[in-house]
Amino acid sequence: MDRPNPVDEEYFFEGRAIVSETDLKGIITFANRRFCEISGYSVDELVGEPHSIIRHPDMPKAAFAQLWKTILSGTIWHGLVKNLRKDGKYYWVDTEVSPMYDENGTLKGYMAARKPASRKNIEETALLYQKMIAKES
């Protein structure tokens, strides 16, 4: 499942988190500099695009279905995600997605904060995702 071209996460992250914000439909409205650097996309290429622009084909549909179910309920989702860079390389991130509300308490979008995933968690999650994808076929 893993292609032989991962990025060196520690080099790219350098202790800084990837942060992005989306509207209610998952369209990117904000991408921090670290997100641009790691994904290989410019901010102009990311903003206005669905967050799935970086979805790796190894990610099971069920994982994102659970993410959406969780955040639509107003709860924070936490999990590992394998993302695809513009240049075809990939990177794993430990991700937290939380709802964002306006001053009136109305849901206005979502914020995702990501950090490098541990090797142990990547190995465990990759096996789980392989099983999930096999069930999708």
C-alpha positions as CSV (number, residue, x, y, z in Angstrom):
1,M,0.0,0.0,0.0
2,D,2.8,2.5,0.8
3,R,4.6,3.9,-2.2
4,P,8.3,4.1,-1.7
5,N,8.5,7.9,-1.6
6,P,7.6,9.3,1.8
7,V,8.8,12.7,2.8
8,D,11.0,13.2,5.8
9,E,8.4,14.4,8.2
10,E,10.8,15.6,10.9
11,Y,12.6,17.8,8.4
12,F,9.4,19.3,7.0
13,F,7.7,19.9,10.3
14,E,10.6,21.3,12.3
15,G,8.3,21.5,15.4
16,R,5.6,23.5,13.7
17,A,2.0,22.3,13.1
18,I,0.1,22.2,9.8
19,V,-3.1,24.2,10.2
20,S,-5.9,24.6,7.8
21,E,-9.5,25.8,8.0
22,T,-12.5,24.8,5.8
23,D,-16.0,25.9,5.3
24,L,-18.9,23.6,6.1
25,K,-18.4,21.7,2.9
26,G,-14.7,21.0,3.4
27,I,-13.5,23.8,1.0
28,I,-10.2,25.2,2.2
29,T,-10.5,28.8,3.4
30,F,-7.1,29.0,5.2
31,A,-3.8,27.2,4.9
32,N,-0.8,28.1,7.0
33,R,2.7,28.3,5.6
34,R,3.7,24.9,7.0
35,F,0.8,23.3,5.2
36,C,1.9,24.8,1.9
37,E,5.5,23.7,2.5
38,I,4.7,20.2,3.4
39,S,1.9,19.6,0.8
40,G,3.9,21.3,-2.0
41,Y,1.0,23.5,-3.0
42,S,0.9,27.3,-2.8
43,V,-1.7,29.0,-0.7
44,D,-3.5,30.1,-3.9
45,E,-3.6,26.5,-5.1
46,L,-5.1,25.3,-1.8
47,V,-7.6,28.0,-0.9
48,G,-10.9,27.4,-2.6
49,E,-10.2,23.7,-3.2
50,P,-11.7,20.8,-1.4
51,H,-9.5,19.4,1.4
52,S,-9.5,16.2,-0.5
53,I,-7.0,17.7,-2.9
54,I,-4.4,16.1,-0.6
55,R,-6.2,12.8,0.0
56,H,-4.0,9.8,-0.6
57,P,-5.6,6.9,-2.5
58,D,-4.6,4.6,0.4
59,M,-7.1,6.3,2.7
60,P,-10.3,4.3,3.2
61,K,-13.6,6.0,2.5
62,A,-14.8,4.7,5.9
63,A,-12.2,6.8,7.7
64,F,-13.4,10.0,6.2
65,A,-17.1,9.0,6.7
66,Q,-16.3,8.6,10.4
67,L,-14.4,11.9,10.5
68,W,-17.5,13.7,9.0
69,K,-19.9,11.9,11.3
70,T,-17.9,13.0,14.3
71,I,-17.4,16.7,13.3
72,L,-21.0,17.1,12.1
73,S,-22.1,16.0,15.6
74,G,-20.0,18.9,17.0
75,T,-17.3,16.7,18.4
76,I,-13.5,16.8,17.8
77,W,-12.2,14.0,15.6
78,H,-8.7,12.7,16.1
79,G,-6.9,10.2,13.9
80,L,-4.0,9.4,11.6
81,V,-4.2,10.5,8.0
82,K,-2.0,9.7,5.0
83,N,-1.8,12.7,2.7
84,L,-0.5,13.1,-0.9
85,R,1.8,15.9,-1.8
86,K,1.6,17.7,-5.1
87,D,4.8,16.0,-6.2
88,G,3.4,12.5,-5.5
89,K,5.2,11.9,-2.2
90,Y,3.2,11.2,0.9
91,Y,3.3,12.0,4.6
92,W,1.4,10.7,7.6
93,V,0.0,13.2,10.1
94,D,-1.6,12.9,13.6
95,T,-4.7,15.0,12.9
96,E,-7.3,16.8,15.0
97,V,-10.3,18.3,13.3
98,S,-12.6,20.6,15.4
99,P,-15.7,22.6,14.6
100,M,-15.4,26.4,14.5
101,Y,-18.2,28.7,15.6
102,D,-18.9,32.3,14.9
103,E,-19.7,34.9,17.6
104,N,-23.4,33.8,17.7
105,G,-22.4,30.1,18.3
106,T,-23.3,29.1,14.8
107,L,-21.1,26.5,13.2
108,K,-19.0,28.2,10.4
109,G,-16.4,25.6,9.5
110,Y,-13.7,23.3,10.7
111,M,-10.1,23.6,11.8
112,A,-7.5,20.9,11.3
113,A,-4.2,20.9,13.2
114,R,-1.7,18.2,12.3
115,K,1.7,17.0,13.6
116,P,4.0,14.2,12.5
117,A,2.6,10.7,13.3
118,S,4.8,8.3,15.2
119,R,6.3,5.3,13.3
120,K,4.5,2.9,15.6
121,N,1.1,4.6,15.0
122,I,1.7,4.7,11.3
123,E,2.5,1.0,11.1
124,E,-0.6,0.1,13.1
125,T,-2.9,2.5,11.3
126,A,-1.6,1.4,7.8
127,L,-2.6,-2.2,8.6
128,L,-6.0,-1.1,9.8
129,Y,-6.6,1.0,6.7
130,Q,-5.5,-1.8,4.4
131,K,-8.2,-4.0,6.0
132,M,-10.8,-1.3,5.7
133,I,-10.0,-0.7,2.0
134,A,-10.2,-4.5,1.3
135,K,-13.8,-4.4,2.7
136,E,-14.7,-1.5,0.4
137,S,-13.9,-3.6,-2.7
